Amino acid sequence: MMVNIDDAFSFYQALREEIKAGNIDDVTERVQELEQQLEEHACSATEAFYVRSILGKYYRKVKNYDKAGNYFREAIRLSKHVEKEHVEKVIDTYLEYAHLEIEYGQEANGRIELAKLLAMLDANHYPNMYTYGIIFRDLAKVSFKEGDIENSVKQYEKALTYYREALSETHPVTISAIYELSDVLIQIENYSDAVELHQRLGSAYKKEKDKLSEARELLKIGEIHFYIDLKEARKIITKAIKEMTALSEAFPLDMSKAVLMLAEIDENMGSFPRAINYYKQALDQLTKVYEKDHFMIVYIYSKIGTLSIRTLKKDQAKTYLEKGLTLSHPFPKIRMQFLYALGKIYSDEKSYDQAQKVFTAFLEGLEKEDRKKSVAYGNTLQAMAFNYIEQDQIEQAFEFYKEALAIYEKIPNVKEEKGLTLIRLGYCYENREKKDISKADQCYEKGFKQLEKTRNQELLEEALAGMIEFYNRNNQPKKKQHYEDKFVKLVNKKS
């Protein structure tokens, strides 16, 4: 039998709180009884609203979209007859229903419910600015999802205006909205407004004498300057690090994040040795916080390893890449970087068996990602083929080059890769047991025509030297002269 609404508030409120907390198993039996009573007993509009609102919440939690939607819609229809003192529960029901629709990809429906809620609040001169902030923030998220970035920014700005009337600048809700708006502004490259948001928040922390949070905002401003001016970003982040270092309560994660930013800045500016040193500092800090197989640890191993290759520190590169590879199994994408880089190192060391092993694992990874028809796959086949040539295993190299060429034929804008593969196939035709100089000639010429389209002068010079040597070896003076003339023209043009 239904309980009188005046005696049922505590029951409904307790049930609401348990559903909100996710204690579904504890409330399922009571919810089923409530649903059964709803069908059997007449009750007041207010009580009927409460029950349907609770059932909608429950079915949203158990991910039953249809039943949750039906109960929420019924509750909203009944809400017109609910006494004003229950307006907070009406607002909550509107928001729950809007969030349900948005969760299931029905953004337009969610936006309509939010607009209806706004109209209802305006009509009743609802005074709570915090609620308006919530609604406009939700509308901003919907607009962003729909790709209406301009409207999203305006709605976030309105939400912030309302939040600032109801809450402090440093309230967690206000901060969360600031960061969401900042992220949107960064995506549309409105960096100055994003910086202004964090400067204002930093000033608020300064007034509260929260030096750590103030330093964090400075760090965020430095992060935004990464997109504007790398030198200025470095200057700001260095200042943030100094401020954090002076604080006893600074967290290692804050410091490591700042050092990682400096590493990325120097990497982007081509200062690889300094970037490596910063990555090493970050690694030392993070190993005190995270387990050795944490993603960030593995990521830094890959960074130090690949940058060490670029600075010709092969032994250092090999050490970090091999250590990182053993930890990379949970992270398939980053594992691919370790495999390819180590393949190159082992190839340079003429450790061909090891190179073959990691290159094969790299290809298997690409196949799992359905990326067999990719430049990366073709390039790896070329690298493996070259290793076979280095071992005078021409037949194996020939097969790998053919497979690489077949892949490049299916990919647009790979003239350089295709040209090099054709020339190397020509070399294989010339040097395999069943020599075929005619096919070698065709491959060399086809390959050179592809390379000519790239306008890469250094590559053309190298290719022309190979062409001249080929026609010299095979006693074709006219073609040799033809490519010698091209070589002279290219050199003169360059000078």
N, C-alpha and C positions, 0 to 999 in steps of 0.2 A: 504494500500500500504506500502511496506517495506521502512523503512527509510534508507538513506545512512549511512554506518557504521561509517563514520567520524562524523556524527551528532547524532549518536545513543548511543555513549558510556555512556552518563549521564543517558539515559533512562534505558539501560540494567543494569548499575551499581546500580541504585536506586532500580530496580526490584529485583536484586540479594540480596541486603541488606535487603529488606522487607521480602523476602522469608527466608533468614537466621535468621531474628528476629522472625519468626513464625507468621507474620501478614498475614495469609493465606486468610482470608475473604476479606482483602483489595486488594489483588492482583489477586484473582481468575478470575475476569472478564477480566483483562488485559492479563492474561496467556491464557485464552481461545481464545482471539482475536489473540494473537501471534501464537497460534497453528493453527488457521484457516488460517492466512496469510502465514504460512509456507507451507501449501498445495497449495496455490494459486499463489505465486510469486517466481520467481527465484531470487537468491541473491548470493553474493560472498561467497567463502568458509569460510572466516573469520566470516562473519555475520551468515552464516548457523551454524557454530560451536557455536557461542555465544548463538543463540536462542535455540539450542538443549541442550546445557549445562544448561541454565536457566530452560528449561522444565524438564530436569532430576532432578534438585534441587527441583523444585516444587512437582513433583510426589513422590520424596523421602519423602518430608515433609508430604504429605497426605497419605503416606504408600501404594502407588500403585507400588509394586515391579516390575511388568512386564513393565509398561510404563516408569518408571524411568530408568530401565536397558536398554531398547531399545534406549531411547534418549541419555543416557550416552555413549553407544557403538557407536552410530552414530557420536556423538560429537568427540569421541576419534579418529575415522577413519578420520574425517575431519581435526583434529588437525595437521596432517602432512603438510597441505597446509596453515597453519596459520602463519602470520608473527612473527618473533622472539620476537617482543616487547609485544606480547600477551602471552608469555610463562607462566606467573604467573597464568593466567586463565586456561591454559592447565593443569598445575600441579594440580590446585584446582579441575578440572574435574576428573582427574585420581583418586585423593584421595577420592572425593565424591563417585565415582563408586566403588572403593575398599571397602569403609566403608558400602555402601549399601549391597554388597555381604556378608560382614562379619556379618552385622546386621541380615541377613536372614539365617545365618548358613552355607553360602557357603564360608567357610574360604579358601579353595583351590583357588577358583576364585579370591578372594580378594588378596591372596598372588601373584597370577600371574600378576594382574594389578599393584601391587606395584613393582614387579620385572621389568615389562615393563617400568614403570616410572623411575626406577633407571637407566636402560639401556639407556633410552632417555637422561636423565640428564648427564650421563657419556659421551655419544657420543657428547654432545654439551658443555662439560666442564663447566657445570653450577656451578657458584661460591658460591651459598647461602648454607652455612653449616646448617643453621636452618632447611631448607627443608629436607636435608638428615637426620637430627635428627628425624623429624616427620615420615619419611618413615620407618626408622629402628625401631622406637618405635612401629609403627603399625605392622610391621613384628614380633616384639617380642611378642605383644599381640596375634597375630594369632598362633605363635608357642606354646605359653602357652596354648591357647584354645585346640590345637591339642595334647597336652601332651608332646611336644618336649621341655622339660624344659631346657636342655643343650643349645639348639639353642636359646631359648628365652633369657637366660642370656647373651649370646654372643651378640645378637642383641640389648638388652638394653644397654650393655656396649658401643657398637658402637654409639647408639643414644646419650648417655651421652657425649661421646667424641665430637660429632658434636655440641651438645648443648653448651658445655663448650667453644667451639671455637666462637660460635655466641652470647652467652649470659653469664651473670654472674652466679656464683655458686648459688646465692640466688635468681635468677629470678624464678618466680612462675612455669614456664614450666620446668626448670631444677629440681626444688624441687619435682615437681609431678613425674617426671621420676625416680628420686632418690628413692622416696618412693615406687613406683611400683617395681623397681628392688629389693629393700630391702625386700619387701613382698615375692617375688619369692625366694630370697636367704634363707629367714627364712623357707619357706615351704620345701626346700630341705636340711634344717639344716646346711647351710653354714653361721653360725652365725658370724664368724670372719669377712667375707667380708661385711656383712650387717652392723656390728658395724663400720667398716672402713668408709663406705659411710657416716654414720651420724657423725662420728668424723670429717671428712673433711668438712661437711656442718657446724658443730658447730664451727670449726676454722674460716670459712668464716664469720659467724655471729660475732665472736669475733673481727675480723679485722674491721668489720663495727660498732662495739660497740653496737650491738643489743643484749643486755643482756637477754631479755625475750626469744627471739628465740633461743639463745645459751642454756638457761636453758631447753627449750622444747626439744632440740636435746639430751641433757643429760638425760632427762626423757625417750626419745625413746631408748637410749642406755641401760638404766636400764631395760626397757621393754624387750629388746632382751636378756639381761642377765637372765631374768626369765627362759629361756630355757637352760641356761648354768650353772649358779651358783646362787642359791637363795640368799645366804648371800651377794654375790657381788652385786646382783640386788638391795637388800635392801640398801646397802651402797651408791650406785650411786643415787638411787631415793631419799634417805634422803638428799644427797648433793643438788640435783635439787630443793627439797622443800625449803632448806635453801636459795638458790639463788633466788628463786621466792619470798620468804617471804621478802627479802630485797628490792624488787622492788615494787614501788607504783603502777606500771601499770599492775601487775600480775592479771590475770583473775581468778575468782572463779572456773571456769571449769578446768583450768590447775591444780590448787591445789587439787581439788576434785579427778581428774584423778590420780594424784600422790598418794594421800592417799588411793584410792581404790587399786592401785597396791600394796601398803604396806599391805593392808588387805588381798589380794589374796596370797601374799608371805607367810604371817604368817599362813594363812589357810592351804596352801600346806605344810608348815613345822610343822603342828600340834599344833601351838601356838594359840589355839582357843580364849582364853580370850583377847589376844592382837588384834587378827583379829577383834573380835567384837567391840573393842574400836575404831579401825580405821574405820570400817564400820559406826559406829555411827558418827564419825567426818565427814565422807563423806556425810552422810545423812543431818547433820546440814548445810553443805555448799551448797548442791544441792537444799535443800528446799528454799534457798534464790534466786535460779536461775530458777527452774522449777516449774510447777504446781504440786499439790500433787499427781496427777494420772499419772505423767510422768513415762515412762518405768523404768528409772534408779532408781527412788524413790521406785517403787514397787519391783524392783530387790533387792535393799538393804534391804527392809523389809524381803524378803524371806531369804536372807543371815543371817541376825541377828537372825531371828526366828529359822532357822534350826541349826545354830551353837550353839544357846542357849540350844537347846535340847541336843546337844553333851556335853555341859558343865554342864548339869543337872540343868539348870536354867529354870525350866518348866514355872514358872509364866511369866518371861520375854519373853520366847519363845511364849507363848500363846498370850501375848499382841501384839507383833510385827506381828505374823502370822494372827491374827484376823483383825488387822488394814490393813495389806497388802491384805488380801482376799477381803475386801470390795472394793479395788481399782483395782483388778486384772482382771476384766471382759474383757477389751480390749486385754489381753495377755493370751490366752488359755494355752500355754505351761507352763508359770510360775505359772498360777493359779493352775495347777495340783500339783505343789510342795506344795502350801499352803494347798490344800485339804488333801493330804496324810499325811503331817506332823501334821495337826490339828486332823485328825482321830486318829493318834497314841496318841496324848496328851489327847484327850477326853476319849480314851479307858483307859489310865493309871488313869485318874480321875474317872473312872467308870461312866462317863456321856455317857451312851451307846446310848441314842437317838440322841444326837448331833454327836457322832461318826458315827452312821448309816447314818445320813443325809449327812455328808461330804464324807464318803466312797462311798456312792451311787452316789454322784455328780462326784467323781473321776472316777468311773467305766463308767459313762455316757460320760465323756470326752475321755476316752480310746476308747470307742465304736465309737465316732465321728471321731477319728483318725484312725479307722480301726485297732485297736490294742487289740482286744478282745483275740486273741491267743497270749498273751504275759505273761512274768514272772510277770510284774507289776499287770496285771489283776488277775492272780492266787494268788499272794501274798495278794492282797487286799481282795479277797474272804476268804482266810485263816484268815486274821485279823478279818473280820466280824464274821466268824464262831467261833473264839476263844472268842469273846465278848458274843456270845450266850451261850457258855459253862460256862462262868463266871456267867451267869444269870440262869444257870440250864435249859436252853432251848435246850435240846439235839437234838430234832427233827430238829429244824431250823439249828443248827450247822451241823448236818449230811448232810443236803441238800447242804449247802455251801461247805463243804469239798468235796463232790462228784463232784460238779461243778468245783472246783479248780483242782481236780485230772484229770478230763476229759481234762482240758486245758493243764496241764503239760504233759499229754500223747502225745500231738501234738507238743511238744517243745523239741529239743535236749539239752543234757547237763544240765538237772535240777534234778540230782539225789537227791540232798539234799532236795529240795522243795518237790519232789515226795515222798521221804522217810518219811519226817515229816508229810505230809498229810495222807499217808497210816496209820501211827501209830495213828494219831488223829482220823481217821475213825474207826480204831480198838477200840479206847476208846468209840466212839459213839455206835458202835455195841454192846459193852459190857454194856452200860448204858441206852440205849433207852428203851422205854416201851416193844417193842418186842425184847428182848435180843437174840442175836445170837453169842454165845461164839465161835462157830466154825469159823464164818466169821471174828470175832474179831481176833482170833488166826492167820488166814491167812493174815489179814492186818498187824498185828504186825510183822510177820516174813518177809513179802514182803517189808515192810517199812525198816526194819533193814538191809536187803540185799542191798537195795539202798544206805543206809547211809554208809555201810561198804565200798562201792566203792569210797566214797568221801575222805577217809583218814583224816577226821576231828576228831581228838581224843576227844576234849571236847564234841562235839556233840555225838560221839559214847558212851562216858561215860554216858551222860544224857539219851540217848536212852536205853542203857543196864540197867540202874537203873529202867527205866519204864518197860522194858521187865520182869525183875526179879519180880517187884511188881505185874505185871499182872498175871504171872504164879503162884505166891504165893497166890494171891486172888482167883484164880480158881483151886487151889489144883492140880497143875501139877508139881510134884517135879523133874521129870527127865529133863523137859525143863528148869525149874528154875535152876537146877544144871548146865545144859549146858551153860546158859548165865552167870551164876556166874563165871564159869571157864573162859569164854571169858573176863569178867570184870577184873579178877585177872591178866590174861595175858596182857591185855591192860595197866593196872596200872604199872605192872612190866616193861613193855616195855618203858613206859613213864619215869620211875625213872632210 
